[in-house]
């Protein structure tokens, strides 16, 4: 006898499948709530879950009920003013008594259904339909990645991969094959017994009746001995490893830390880069992140120093671009790597240096890059670096993007604008 025990993990009184269907059905409402909440959070809270509120009218199910109208004849118990047959005039609007207080001619409300989404679900909706633009498959020497795919049905395997449908189908076929001959013979004997018992002189065939009953009993026991399911019937899903090409990418994060950058401006830049870092690590398996801080001198730093160092100075933006170009030549061959850059600055730069930046972007960096995003963080009028970069964008509209950040509330909308998923544009 074979026993099948379903040990699939599922929370108490919860259905993971139904929850996924619910989240997919109300994806539009959830994405809207996530987008609204991200601008109100600090960067340390961005990974937490969220309470989602959905108007009750949007989740109501259709029901069948009796509509208004028709004739009703009823007298409520305890009624001392009216008897059956009395006609009651319909009250006009406003004549009825109501609660105390003054009425208002504005405002509305409705019941809402509120539920909690987890941290993983929050990030999934946060980064949904975002991607690195122009990501292509390049040479993959030394990089191996495999994907588990369905490879058919086999007769041996682990219990976690049992195919219940195919197993039950095989068991049914086996029972039919083993029992069909016995069941056919059983029907013949039962019909013969009915014919013998229907004869007028049954007493003359008592011996034959006993023989038929004995043979029928043996066949019934034989059929019952056929197991409902046997080890022979079990079928398992076969999973095979299929090699998958992996696109290698590197993201250069360049942040201006010069004296013109106020603490508020630096905080907005850090929040943007933390959001970018979370997006990259969650959505891409093979990606390097290079952190570069600059004032008059650029320096490659680690994650800790990039976000928390207090070093400052003057402003020469081209120093960061020169360092980036050197790192590409040394470690990231454009033939193998997809190269991306996100640069954040207040736009204040030494006047003679802005044309140098424009020239380096046009001649050295953009020809080997997939995408370059420039953020100018300033509530004031756009600075000289922005106007210089505008010329670059006019000649490289697909590879170069520019956005202005005024306050922390603009971080996520600008982030979505820069990395919104678009139809694939593969470059030669």
Secondary structure by P-SEA (a helix, b strand, c coil): cbbbbbbccccccccaaaaaaaaaaaaaaaaaaaaaaaaacccccccbbbbbbccccccbbbbbbbccccbbbbbcccccccccccccccccccccccccbbbbcbbbbbbbbbbcccaaaaaaaaacccccccccccccccbbbbbbbbcccccccccccccaaaaaaaaaaaaaaacaaaaaaaaaaaaaaaaaaaccccccaaaaaaaaaaaaaaaaaaaaaccccccccbbbbbbbbbbbbbbbbbbbbbbbbcccccaaaaaaaaaaaaaaaaaaaacccbbbbbbbbbccbbbbbcccccccccbbbbbbaaaaaaaaaaaaaccccccccbbbbbbbccccccccaaaaaaaaaaccccccccbbbbbbbccccccaaaaaaaaaaaaccccbbbbbbccccaaaaaaaaacccccccccc
